[in-house]
């Protein structure tokens, strides 16, 4: 038996005025998915407990059968693990942005304004040099800054102070930082980073090119590594995770699964859809039983409120991901199951994640049944099968 789980991230939505009162899943032309859904078990599933924030880590942990109430520790440790950092139980990972602060330095650090959480999406090599400079001054035994991609970096701190209430830099753009700063010892690190970075040659060159300098660190989302039970031991299947997102790779690694890198997998509508499908097929061919394919494009369109692109991204996932994987599995002659569901809705009108139940369809080549004619929110709800705890959904798919 082979198992494919395909996640069109954020595809679920509300009824949209721009679509004549329909949802993107309603209007998207997705012949392969609809054909499978017409012969599948269809229903809805709640991936995000009602008292939790619908973050990507929460929803995807649930789909992979890990109760987010127990195992969700925030995104930073998962990103750290995906960067190849081996975290120990007494270490805390912090997301470390390099941000742009603006204002007169003579007025004091605390009176500057945060004007860009990404420093004009600074290039990875430039940011790496800046993080190296910060590490040289602020790093010490048990406290290490690791360079990541663009403005997204990582601080690993052994026995870190237990403060969690950091301001998220993307939430305070344009604001004075005076009342957004964390307590000591964090705030002193911020102030020193500004001294290190504000006249750094990399930043002077950026200013010369008309770009914003990355002149301060900004920490948020601290967390310890989640101790996920090994996926293979839990389900007796070997698994791989295919995603452009560090978070998903991190969950896979923490669960003992194999993360697969796909060239050109960006997460947006220009992502390498074919490459993801081919990577999934290659994983099956080399003997993996379970492949988790996460495609972020519909979520990104939801955040950007791009209605047409959201519909198009669902169509592309059908044509270039679901169809080739289905055709491959069918061609092998072996029994297989395909599970398709968004992790959470990212409604166009909200431009952010919401926590409602999402539609799912579970197709089994050995057990075709009457499903729904169009895979969408209403039809799957009307099908009447509701899974209250998302982390139990996989038990309907995998027979141990
Ligand atoms: Zn999202």
Boltz pocket constraint, residues with backbone or C-beta under 6 A from the ligand:
constraints:
  - pocket:
      binder: B
      contacts: [[A, 10], [A, 56], [A, 299], [A, 300], [A, 303], [A, 346], [A, 353]]
      max_distance: 6.0
